[in-house]
Each structure stands twice: as C-alpha cells, then as structure tokens.
Amino acid sequence: ESGLARITALAWKNDNLIFGDFEGLQCLWDLKAKISRTTPTNRGWIKKIRFAPGRDNMVFFTLHNDGVLIWDIGFEGKSSMVHSIKSPGDISKVVDIDWTGSDRPTLITSHSTLHICDITMKSATSSVEDWVLPEPMFCPYLLPARLSQIIKSLLQHQSWRETYSLSMTGILDHDKSSQRSVTAQLQLIDKQLTDY
C-alpha cells in the first residue's frame, strides 16, 4: 500500500488483516471484500497488534510507545477506537500487553507489575496486600517494595535500637494500614525463630 512507512506489527483474524507502521498508521484489509482502509492513530510507532479471543470478537489493541488503544471493527468493516490508556500518565509505562480473556487486556509495565484490566482499562486487579487468602503465608515479596524493605530492616541488625524488637514504632496515622500489613507478615514467622 502506498503511503505507508515500514511495517512494524501485523495481526490476522477471519477475513481481516491489520498492520501498523512506524509512523502510527493502521491499515485494515478486508480480504473477502478486497477493501483496505487506513486509519491514523496519532500515537506514533505501532509496536504490537493483537486480536481478542473469540470467533466473532473483532476487538483488537495497538500498543504504542505512549500507551494502548483498543479498537473494534464494526459491521461496516471500519475500525474505531473504543478505549485508550496513556503510559506513563494513567499507568506506568506499558512494555507489553496481551489478552487474558475476550474482554480482559493484561498489561505489563516497566515497574514489573502485571495489571489484568477490564475492557475500558480503568479498573485493574488489586494489590496483593488487599487479598484475602484461604491460608496466611509469609511472603514479603508479594507486598509493595516499601513494606518488603521495612520487614527486611526489622529482621536484620537493628542498630537504631538498644533491644531487638519486631514492632514498628513512630508510625504516622496515614501509615497505619502499612503497619497492619507488616505486623501480619511478622506474626506468621515461627515463634522459635523470632526468639532466636
């Protein structure tokens, strides 16, 4: 197709072939009707295109340097943007994306976090500290990094204290939930180890 730059992404489903180029143009070819339509995304380089699962589900996303766009191919064969997210901005920089289900995009960000979102990408999975597990387990790495570091500091040499203690003191009111999370993890350690 004339007018397109170097192709950077490609996806195929049913009779539709979509590709994106280095300048952010998206071209949709209807192979059955032998029609092509070019749509500017105005977001720059298209890094990835992927259709959502499902035989008749014609929703797809395009991953760009500054975010993700979700598109839908209507009955008339035209693609229209239905949802978008900016990164960084709305979320940390998105480095990869795939579909978990037909309406669940899964984002991986530059902070090594995984977000399973709804189709609007406005609601995502909760952090692990909010989960209610069937059985408690000691695993500070599932907590946010700041809380993991607090646990590590409490378990290692405490040069700021005269006597060794696993209690957190001097906590501000807005950090009370963090204190509860750290205390809950520390209480899961075997008593013989903490007395050592």
C-alpha positions in Angstrom: 0.0 0.0 0.0 1.5 3.3 -1.0 1.9 6.0 1.7 2.7 3.6 4.5 6.1 3.6 6.2 8.0 0.5 7.4 5.5 -2.1 8.8 6.1 -2.9 12.5 3.1 -5.0 13.6 0.7 -7.5 11.9 -2.4 -9.4 13.0 -4.9 -11.6 11.1 -8.3 -12.9 12.1 -11.1 -14.3 9.9 -11.1 -12.2 6.7 -9.3 -9.2 8.3 -5.6 -8.4 8.1 -4.4 -5.4 10.1 -0.9 -4.0 10.1 0.7 -1.0 11.7 3.6 1.1 10.6 6.5 3.1 12.1 4.5 6.4 11.8 1.4 5.2 13.5 -0.8 4.4 10.6 -3.1 1.4 10.9 -4.2 -0.4 7.7 -7.2 -2.8 7.8 -7.6 -5.1 4.8 -10.9 -6.9 4.3 -9.5 -9.9 2.3 -13.0 -11.1 1.3 -14.3 -7.7 0.1 -10.8 -6.7 -1.2 -11.0 -3.3 0.5 -8.4 -1.6 2.6 -8.8 1.3 5.0 -6.0 3.3 6.5 -6.6 5.0 9.9 -4.1 7.3 11.6 -3.7 6.6 15.3 -1.9 9.8 16.0 0.1 8.0 18.6 3.3 7.1 16.7 5.0 3.8 16.2 2.7 0.8 16.5 4.7 -1.8 18.4 2.1 -4.6 18.6 -1.4 -5.6 17.3 -3.4 -8.4 18.7 -7.0 -9.5 18.3 -9.1 -10.5 21.4 -10.0 -14.2 21.6 -13.4 -15.3 20.4 -14.5 -16.3 16.9 -16.7 -13.3 16.2 -15.0 -10.9 18.6 -13.4 -8.3 16.3 -11.9 -6.2 19.1 -8.1 -5.6 19.0 -5.5 -3.4 20.6 -2.5 -1.5 19.3 0.5 -0.9 21.6 2.4 2.3 21.2 5.3 4.0 23.0 2.9 6.2 24.9 0.1 3.8 25.6 -2.5 1.4 24.4 -5.6 1.8 22.1 -8.4 -0.7 22.0 -10.3 -0.8 18.7 -13.4 -2.5 17.4 -14.2 -3.5 13.8 -17.9 -2.6 13.1 -20.3 -4.3 10.8 -19.4 -1.8 8.0 -15.8 -3.0 8.2 -14.3 0.1 9.7 -12.1 0.1 12.8 -13.0 2.7 15.5 -11.1 3.4 18.7 -13.3 2.5 21.8 -10.8 2.8 24.7 -7.3 4.1 25.4 -4.8 4.5 28.2 -1.7 6.7 28.3 1.6 5.5 29.7 3.3 6.9 31.5 0.4 9.0 32.8 -2.6 6.9 33.6 -0.3 4.0 34.4 3.4 3.2 34.4 5.0 2.7 31.0 3.4 -0.3 29.3 6.1 -2.6 27.9 3.8 -5.5 26.8 0.2 -6.4 26.5 -1.9 -9.5 25.7 -5.4 -10.7 26.2 -6.4 -12.8 29.3 -10.0 -13.2 28.0 -12.2 -11.8 25.3 -12.7 -8.6 27.4 -9.6 -8.6 29.7 -6.4 -6.9 28.4 -3.4 -7.7 30.5 -0.7 -5.1 30.8 2.9 -5.4 31.9 4.5 -2.2 33.0 8.1 -1.0 33.3 7.8 -1.4 37.1 7.4 -5.2 36.6 3.8 -5.1 37.6 1.0 -7.1 35.9 -2.4 -5.5 35.5 -5.4 -7.5 34.4 -7.9 -4.8 33.4 -11.5 -4.6 32.3 -12.0 -3.6 28.6 -12.0 0.1 29.5 -8.6 -0.3 31.2 -9.8 1.9 34.0 -10.3 -0.9 36.6 -7.5 -3.3 37.3 -6.6 -6.1 39.7 -6.0 -5.2 43.3 -2.6 -5.3 45.0 -1.8 -8.5 46.9 -2.0 -6.8 50.3 -5.7 -6.4 49.8 -6.3 -10.1 49.0 -8.0 -12.5 51.5 -6.0 -15.7 51.1 -7.5 -19.0 52.3 -4.4 -19.6 54.4 -2.0 -16.9 55.5 1.6 -17.2 54.2 4.8 -15.4 55.0 6.0 -13.9 51.7 7.1 -10.2 52.0 7.9 -10.1 48.3 4.2 -10.1 47.5 3.8 -6.8 49.3 4.8 -3.4 47.9 8.5 -2.9 47.8 8.5 -0.3 50.6 6.8 -2.8 53.0 9.2 -5.6 52.0 12.1 -3.3 52.9 10.6 -2.5 56.3 10.3 -6.2 57.0 13.9 -6.8 55.9 15.1 -4.0 58.1 13.2 -5.3 61.1 14.6 -8.8 60.6 18.2 -7.8 60.2 20.5 -5.9 62.5 18.6 -3.1 64.2 21.4 -0.6 65.0 18.9 2.1 65.9 17.5 0.2 68.9 19.0 -0.9 72.1 16.9 -4.1 72.3 15.8 -6.2 69.3 12.1 -5.9 68.6 9.8 -6.7 65.6 7.4 -3.9 66.4 7.1 -0.8 64.3 7.1 2.5 66.3 6.6 6.1 65.3 4.1 5.4 62.6 2.1 8.3 61.2 -1.7 7.9 61.0 -1.8 7.6 57.2 0.6 4.6 57.5 -1.5 2.5 59.9 -2.6 0.2 57.1 1.1 -0.4 56.2 1.8 -1.2 59.8 -1.0 -3.7 59.9 0.3 -5.4 56.8 3.9 -5.6 58.1 2.7 -6.8 61.6 0.5 -9.5 59.9 3.5 -10.8 58.0 5.8 -10.8 61.0 3.3 -12.7 63.1 3.5 -15.6 60.6 7.1 -16.2 61.4 7.6 -19.2 63.7 8.0 -18.2 67.4 11.2 -20.2 67.8 12.8 -18.2 65.0 11.8 -14.8 66.4 13.0 -15.8 69.9 16.4 -16.8 68.5 
